[in-house]
Amino acid sequence: MIELKFENQKVHIDAGELVSYTVDGYEYIHQKGSPGWRSSDTEMFPIIGPTAEAKFQVQTPRDIAIQDQHGLLREMAYEVVSTTNAEAVLEKKYTTGTRIKNSKFPNKSNKEWLFWTYDFNFKKTFRLSQDGLEVNFTISGERDMPFMLGYHPAFKLYAESPVVVAGEKEITLAEIMAVGNRAFQVPGCTEVVLKDQKELRIRTEGFGNFMLWTEVPNMVCIEPITFYPYAVAQTKLHEGFDYLKDEDAQYRVFISAVN
């Protein structure tokens, strides 16, 4: 377990997963073991969304890749690159064609092994400062590698009627739950505010969209995404790809308590 501290803020990271973010002792992150999702944060990479209807096949310029829902990155383990009192850097490295064990097999998937058709390095950095918690993602690899990226943190809810504010729109928890597994789409958006017992601002750079998901009233996932996967048929998922250029791709999420 890695612990970060800065003034009145604390972060706990377990195997690369953000399991706690507190400000003045107030917990903002959904706690594992509570009703709802079994995790507290993860990444969706190199694809976002389900693939079962496409027989778990995703078209890439190089070849067909085998991917389960939300990609294979979450099946890989993070290595700790460095830590300080207020910052932790973690990394996952992948080599083309390496078979990755699918944890959903056999109960939820008929694919035991997953693979991608490109090399990549994926770096996740947590940083605390006066501005709050910053979570950075750096993707490096072969030029023109296709990918999508989604960040999937879950936030603890306390109030009976919390809302997510996106621009002039207020999205209720009932509206999010009504959409079900597809997740509520918030297109063309780089900042939302979660109005609960206290308020939390989530601002992003590089993603451009959000989707919102929950099945229970005590938590909500507020997910920055590069592409909303339910906009296309699963066999057309490749239409939502971004592509690596000569420089590393950088994405940022800023999480801060609203005073």
ZADO-685230 format. One record per residue (C-alpha): residue number from 1; x, y, z; residue in three letters. Coordinates in pm, 1 decimal, padded with zeros to 6 digits, always signed. Last residue first. Example, Ala and Ser with C-alpha at 12.3 -4.5 7.8 and 13.67 -1.06 7.14 Angstrom:
REM residues 2
(marlum 2,(+01367.0,-00106.0,+00714.0),ser)
(marlum 1,(+01230.0,-00450.0,+00780.0),ala)
END
This chain:
REM residues 259
(marlum 259,(-01482.7,+02464.9,-00064.9),asn)
(marlum 258,(-01503.3,+02239.7,-00369.5),val)
(marlum 257,(-01288.7,+01930.6,-00321.4),ala)
(marlum 256,(-01056.5,+01857.9,-00611.6),ser)
(marlum 255,(-01001.6,+01582.9,-00868.3),ile)
(marlum 254,(-00790.0,+01670.0,-01173.9),phe)
(marlum 253,(-00770.0,+01409.9,-01451.8),val)
(marlum 252,(-00494.8,+01426.3,-01713.4),arg)
(marlum 251,(-00417.8,+01258.8,-02045.4),tyr)
(marlum 250,(-00086.8,+01257.4,-02233.0),gln)
(marlum 249,(-00003.5,+01071.4,-02555.5),ala)
(marlum 248,(+00369.4,+01023.4,-02607.5),asp)
(marlum 247,(+00520.0,+01203.5,-02906.7),glu)
(marlum 246,(+00555.9,+01069.8,-03260.9),asp)
(marlum 245,(+00181.4,+01010.0,-03293.7),lys)
(marlum 244,(-00036.9,+00748.5,-03130.3),leu)
(marlum 243,(-00376.2,+00694.8,-03286.8),tyr)
(marlum 242,(-00729.7,+00758.2,-03155.2),asp)
(marlum 241,(-00982.3,+00482.5,-03211.8),phe)
(marlum 240,(-01360.9,+00520.1,-03212.7),gly)
(marlum 239,(-01425.6,+00364.2,-03553.3),glu)
(marlum 238,(-01247.1,+00051.0,-03430.5),his)
(marlum 237,(-01559.3,-00035.2,-03230.0),leu)
(marlum 236,(-01745.7,-00116.7,-03549.7),lys)
(marlum 235,(-01813.8,-00484.4,-03467.4),thr)
(marlum 234,(-01944.3,-00370.4,-03129.4),gln)
(marlum 233,(-02205.3,-00155.2,-03301.3),ala)
(marlum 232,(-02143.1,+00217.1,-03260.1),val)
(marlum 231,(-02235.9,+00498.3,-03019.2),ala)
(marlum 230,(-02220.0,+00247.5,-02733.0),tyr)
(marlum 229,(-01843.6,+00291.1,-02714.7),pro)
(marlum 228,(-01840.4,+00655.8,-02601.1),tyr)
(marlum 227,(-01489.8,+00766.5,-02701.8),phe)
(marlum 226,(-01196.3,+00942.7,-02532.8),thr)
(marlum 225,(-01340.6,+00875.2,-02188.8),ile)
(marlum 224,(-01351.7,+01040.8,-01846.4),pro)
(marlum 223,(-01555.4,+00817.4,-01612.9),glu)
(marlum 222,(-01764.6,+00933.4,-01318.6),ile)
(marlum 221,(-01859.5,+00610.1,-01139.9),cys)
(marlum 220,(-02129.9,+00657.2,-00877.2),val)
(marlum 219,(-02170.5,+00517.8,-00526.6),met)
(marlum 218,(-02426.4,+00468.4,-00246.7),asn)
(marlum 217,(-02745.3,+00462.3,-00456.9),pro)
(marlum 216,(-02670.5,+00135.8,-00643.0),val)
(marlum 215,(-02649.4,+00034.1,-01010.7),glu)
(marlum 214,(-02400.6,+00299.8,-01113.8),thr)
(marlum 213,(-02255.8,+00455.6,-01426.7),trp)
(marlum 212,(-02163.2,+00792.4,-01574.0),leu)
(marlum 211,(-01987.2,+00857.4,-01904.9),met)
(marlum 210,(-01759.0,+01148.0,-01973.1),phe)
(marlum 209,(-01616.5,+01317.3,-02282.1),asn)
(marlum 208,(-01320.7,+01523.7,-02410.8),gly)
(marlum 207,(-01041.9,+01295.0,-02289.4),phe)
(marlum 206,(-00730.4,+01505.9,-02342.2),gly)
(marlum 205,(-00742.5,+01723.3,-02030.3),glu)
(marlum 204,(-00991.2,+01659.8,-01753.0),thr)
(marlum 203,(-01169.0,+01827.0,-01461.8),arg)
(marlum 202,(-01350.5,+01645.8,-01179.9),ile)
(marlum 201,(-01490.7,+01879.6,-00911.0),arg)
(marlum 200,(-01617.1,+01742.3,-00580.6),leu)
(marlum 199,(-01892.7,+01889.3,-00368.1),glu)
(marlum 198,(-01990.4,+01784.8,-00016.6),lys)
(marlum 197,(-02300.3,+01597.6,+00098.8),gln)
(marlum 196,(-02335.1,+01531.8,-00274.2),asp)
(marlum 195,(-02292.3,+01762.6,-00570.3),lys)
(marlum 194,(-02049.8,+01594.2,-00811.2),leu)
(marlum 193,(-01913.5,+01864.5,-01039.4),val)
(marlum 192,(-01823.5,+01798.6,-01403.5),val)
(marlum 191,(-01547.0,+01918.7,-01632.6),glu)
(marlum 190,(-01417.6,+01836.1,-01983.3),thr)
(marlum 189,(-01745.4,+01778.0,-02170.9),cys)
(marlum 188,(-01817.8,+01717.4,-02537.8),gly)
(marlum 187,(-02044.2,+01420.8,-02469.0),pro)
(marlum 186,(-02195.4,+01318.0,-02132.5),val)
(marlum 185,(-02326.7,+00965.2,-02198.4),gln)
(marlum 184,(-02501.4,+00770.1,-01922.8),phe)
(marlum 183,(-02364.1,+00416.5,-01895.5),ala)
(marlum 182,(-02468.0,+00124.2,-02124.2),arg)
(marlum 181,(-02497.8,-00101.4,-01820.3),asn)
(marlum 180,(-02814.8,+00065.6,-01695.0),gly)
(marlum 179,(-02952.2,+00388.2,-01843.6),val)
(marlum 178,(-03206.6,+00416.4,-01560.4),ala)
(marlum 177,(-02930.9,+00422.3,-01297.9),met)
(marlum 176,(-02787.1,+00743.4,-01440.1),ile)
(marlum 175,(-03126.8,+00914.2,-01457.7),glu)
(marlum 174,(-03205.9,+00809.3,-01100.4),ala)
(marlum 173,(-02872.2,+00949.0,-00982.1),leu)
(marlum 172,(-02973.4,+01285.5,-01121.0),thr)
(marlum 171,(-02798.4,+01471.2,-01400.5),ile)
(marlum 170,(-02798.6,+01851.5,-01373.2),glu)
(marlum 169,(-02728.2,+02025.4,-01704.3),lys)
(marlum 168,(-02597.2,+02381.2,-01732.2),glu)
(marlum 167,(-02237.6,+02268.4,-01775.5),gly)
(marlum 166,(-02219.1,+01914.7,-01645.5),ala)
(marlum 165,(-02353.7,+01891.4,-01289.1),val)
(marlum 164,(-02372.9,+01543.5,-01136.3),val)
(marlum 163,(-02648.3,+01514.3,-00878.6),val)
(marlum 162,(-02683.8,+01365.2,-00530.8),pro)
(marlum 161,(-03033.1,+01297.7,-00390.9),ser)
(marlum 160,(-03017.8,+01091.0,-00070.8),glu)
(marlum 159,(-02676.3,+01221.7,+00035.9),ala)
(marlum 158,(-02368.1,+01012.7,+00119.8),tyr)
(marlum 157,(-02217.2,+00892.9,-00205.2),leu)
(marlum 156,(-01874.0,+00734.0,-00249.0),lys)
(marlum 155,(-01701.7,+00793.1,-00580.9),phe)
(marlum 154,(-01590.5,+00530.6,-00831.0),ala)
(marlum 153,(-01298.3,+00593.4,-01067.7),pro)
(marlum 152,(-01298.4,+00453.5,-01424.3),his)
(marlum 151,(-01049.6,+00627.6,-01653.3),tyr)
(marlum 150,(-01108.8,+00564.0,-02022.8),gly)
(marlum 149,(-00862.0,+00544.1,-02305.6),leu)
(marlum 148,(-00908.8,+00433.7,-02664.3),met)
(marlum 147,(-00632.6,+00298.4,-02881.1),phe)
(marlum 146,(-00483.6,+00262.3,-03226.8),pro)
(marlum 145,(-00103.1,+00244.9,-03263.2),met)
(marlum 144,(-00008.1,+00493.4,-03534.2),asp)
(marlum 143,(+00347.7,+00538.3,-03402.7),arg)
(marlum 142,(+00458.1,+00250.3,-03184.0),glu)
(marlum 141,(+00452.3,+00294.6,-02810.9),gly)
(marlum 140,(+00392.4,+00548.5,-02537.8),ser)
(marlum 139,(+00085.6,+00626.5,-02331.3),ile)
(marlum 138,(+00112.9,+00865.3,-02037.3),thr)
(marlum 137,(-00175.2,+00889.4,-01791.1),phe)
(marlum 136,(-00190.8,+01154.0,-01519.6),asn)
(marlum 135,(-00402.7,+01156.2,-01203.6),val)
(marlum 134,(-00400.6,+01490.5,-01020.0),glu)
(marlum 133,(-00538.4,+01515.1,-00667.4),leu)
(marlum 132,(-00610.9,+01855.7,-00515.1),gly)
(marlum 131,(-00502.6,+02207.3,-00620.8),asp)
(marlum 130,(-00275.5,+02251.3,-00318.4),gln)
(marlum 129,(-00087.3,+01946.4,-00440.2),ser)
(marlum 128,(-00117.3,+01567.9,-00456.5),leu)
(marlum 127,(+00016.6,+01369.6,-00753.3),arg)
(marlum 126,(-00079.2,+01023.8,-00881.0),phe)
(marlum 125,(+00097.5,+00907.5,-01198.1),thr)
(marlum 124,(-00010.0,+00623.7,-01428.4),lys)
(marlum 123,(+00224.6,+00507.1,-01706.5),lys)
(marlum 122,(+00127.2,+00277.9,-01992.7),phe)
(marlum 121,(+00398.7,+00139.0,-02219.1),asn)
(marlum 120,(+00290.7,-00012.3,-02550.7),phe)
(marlum 119,(+00372.4,-00277.3,-02809.5),asp)
(marlum 118,(+00107.4,-00343.7,-03074.8),tyr)
(marlum 117,(-00136.1,-00619.9,-03180.4),thr)
(marlum 116,(-00310.2,-00671.5,-02848.2),trp)
(marlum 115,(-00379.6,-01001.8,-02673.4),phe)
(marlum 114,(-00638.6,-01178.2,-02457.9),leu)
(marlum 113,(-00645.1,-01537.1,-02332.2),trp)
(marlum 112,(-00921.6,-01752.8,-02183.1),glu)
(marlum 111,(-01191.4,-01630.1,-02420.8),lys)
(marlum 110,(-01530.5,-01788.2,-02349.9),asn)
(marlum 109,(-01632.6,-01504.7,-02120.0),ser)
(marlum 108,(-01833.9,-01444.3,-01804.3),lys)
(marlum 107,(-01777.6,-01762.1,-01601.3),asn)
(marlum 106,(-01487.4,-01909.0,-01800.5),pro)
(marlum 105,(-01296.9,-01678.4,-01820.3),phe)
(marlum 104,(-01361.5,-01331.4,-01677.7),lys)
(marlum 103,(-01007.6,-01312.9,-01534.7),ser)
(marlum 102,(-00863.8,-01319.5,-01887.0),asn)
(marlum 101,(-00499.3,-01431.5,-01884.1),lys)
(marlum 100,(-00279.7,-01211.3,-02104.6),ile)
(marlum 99,(-00114.8,-01356.0,-02414.4),arg)
(marlum 98,(+00175.3,-01149.0,-02544.6),thr)
(marlum 97,(+00109.1,-01063.2,-02909.3),gly)
(marlum 96,(+00294.0,-00733.5,-02911.6),thr)
(marlum 95,(+00486.0,-00661.9,-02591.6),thr)
(marlum 94,(+00317.4,-00480.6,-02300.3),tyr)
(marlum 93,(+00455.1,-00262.7,-02023.5),lys)
(marlum 92,(+00262.4,-00137.9,-01720.6),lys)
(marlum 91,(+00381.3,+00156.1,-01510.0),glu)
(marlum 90,(+00341.5,+00330.9,-01176.7),leu)
(marlum 89,(+00448.8,+00676.5,-01057.0),val)
(marlum 88,(+00359.4,+00795.1,-00707.2),ala)
(marlum 87,(+00362.2,+01153.8,-00580.8),glu)
(marlum 86,(+00306.5,+01345.6,-00255.3),ala)
(marlum 85,(+00553.7,+01197.5,-00006.8),asn)
(marlum 84,(+00767.2,+01057.2,-00287.2),thr)
(marlum 83,(+00732.4,+00740.5,-00495.3),thr)
(marlum 82,(+00898.0,+00591.1,-00802.5),ser)
(marlum 81,(+00854.3,+00334.3,-01080.0),val)
(marlum 80,(+00613.1,+00098.8,-00903.1),val)
(marlum 79,(+00516.4,-00187.5,-01133.2),glu)
(marlum 78,(+00150.5,-00230.1,-01221.2),tyr)
(marlum 77,(-00000.7,-00571.8,-01288.6),ala)
(marlum 76,(-00191.2,-00663.2,-01607.5),met)
(marlum 75,(-00555.0,-00772.4,-01634.5),glu)
(marlum 74,(-00673.1,-00411.5,-01622.4),arg)
(marlum 73,(-00475.2,-00339.9,-01938.9),leu)
(marlum 72,(-00665.3,-00606.0,-02135.2),leu)
(marlum 71,(-00952.4,-00400.2,-02272.3),gly)
(marlum 70,(-01279.8,-00247.7,-02151.9),his)
(marlum 69,(-01482.9,-00566.7,-02209.3),gln)
(marlum 68,(-01275.1,-00853.6,-02347.4),asp)
(marlum 67,(-01016.6,-00809.6,-02619.7),gln)
(marlum 66,(-00880.4,-01041.6,-02888.5),ile)
(marlum 65,(-00698.3,-00843.6,-03157.1),ala)
(marlum 64,(-00758.9,-00873.9,-03532.7),ile)
(marlum 63,(-00469.8,-00750.5,-03745.7),asp)
(marlum 62,(-00239.8,-00456.4,-03818.7),arg)
(marlum 61,(-00488.5,-00176.7,-03883.5),pro)
(marlum 60,(-00685.9,-00294.9,-03578.8),thr)
(marlum 59,(-01018.6,-00480.3,-03576.1),gln)
(marlum 58,(-01146.7,-00593.1,-03238.4),val)
(marlum 57,(-01261.5,-00951.5,-03180.3),gln)
(marlum 56,(-01435.3,-01056.4,-02859.6),phe)
(marlum 55,(-01694.2,-01250.9,-03060.3),lys)
(marlum 54,(-01824.7,-00913.6,-03186.6),ala)
(marlum 53,(-02133.5,-00943.3,-02963.8),glu)
(marlum 52,(-01900.8,-01016.4,-02670.2),ala)
(marlum 51,(-01696.6,-00697.4,-02720.3),thr)
(marlum 50,(-01810.8,-00462.5,-02444.1),pro)
(marlum 49,(-01687.5,-00105.9,-02402.5),gly)
(marlum 48,(-01363.8,+00087.6,-02410.0),ile)
(marlum 47,(-01052.9,-00030.0,-02595.1),ile)
(marlum 46,(-00678.5,-00007.0,-02535.0),pro)
(marlum 45,(-00744.4,+00049.8,-02248.1),phe)
(marlum 44,(-01016.5,+00109.1,-01987.5),met)
(marlum 43,(-00846.7,+00202.0,-01660.9),glu)
(marlum 42,(-00930.5,+00116.1,-01300.9),thr)
(marlum 41,(-01073.7,+00268.8,-00984.7),asp)
(marlum 40,(-01258.8,+00167.6,-00668.7),ser)
(marlum 39,(-01327.4,-00200.3,-00735.9),ser)
(marlum 38,(-01606.7,-00448.6,-00654.9),arg)
(marlum 37,(-01874.6,-00210.2,-00785.8),trp)
(marlum 36,(-02192.9,-00167.0,-00588.0),gly)
(marlum 35,(-02259.0,-00238.7,-00222.2),pro)
(marlum 34,(-01955.2,-00173.6,+00001.7),ser)
(marlum 33,(-01676.5,-00431.2,+00000.3),gly)
(marlum 32,(-01440.5,-00199.4,-00182.7),lys)
(marlum 31,(-01485.1,+00157.4,-00062.7),gln)
(marlum 30,(-01606.6,+00422.1,-00303.7),his)
(marlum 29,(-01369.1,+00720.0,-00297.7),ile)
(marlum 28,(-01450.1,+01064.2,-00152.2),tyr)
(marlum 27,(-01365.1,+01001.1,+00213.1),glu)
(marlum 26,(-01374.7,+01302.9,+00446.8),tyr)
(marlum 25,(-01077.8,+01303.2,+00687.1),gly)
(marlum 24,(-00988.0,+01668.5,+00622.4),asp)
(marlum 23,(-00968.6,+01576.5,+00253.8),val)
(marlum 22,(-00961.8,+01203.4,+00186.5),thr)
(marlum 21,(-00880.7,+01002.3,-00125.1),tyr)
(marlum 20,(-00885.7,+00624.8,-00081.4),ser)
(marlum 19,(-00861.0,+00306.0,-00288.0),val)
(marlum 18,(-00689.4,+00452.8,-00595.1),leu)
(marlum 17,(-00568.3,+00134.6,-00764.6),glu)
(marlum 16,(-00206.1,+00093.9,-00872.0),gly)
(marlum 15,(-00149.6,-00218.0,-00661.5),ala)
(marlum 14,(-00318.0,-00046.0,-00363.1),asp)
(marlum 13,(-00296.3,+00333.5,-00359.6),ile)
(marlum 12,(-00397.6,+00537.4,-00054.7),his)
(marlum 11,(-00429.9,+00915.4,-00081.3),val)
(marlum 10,(-00434.2,+01176.7,+00193.0),lys)
(marlum 9,(-00517.4,+01547.9,+00191.0),gln)
(marlum 8,(-00504.4,+01807.6,+00471.9),asn)
(marlum 7,(-00145.7,+01920.2,+00396.0),glu)
(marlum 6,(-00015.7,+01683.2,+00128.0),phe)
(marlum 5,(+00008.5,+01312.2,+00193.2),lys)
(marlum 4,(+00056.8,+01002.4,-00021.9),leu)
(marlum 3,(+00026.7,+00645.8,+00106.8),glu)
(marlum 2,(+00131.3,+00342.9,-00099.0),ile)
(marlum 1,(+00000.0,+00000.0,+00000.0),met)
END
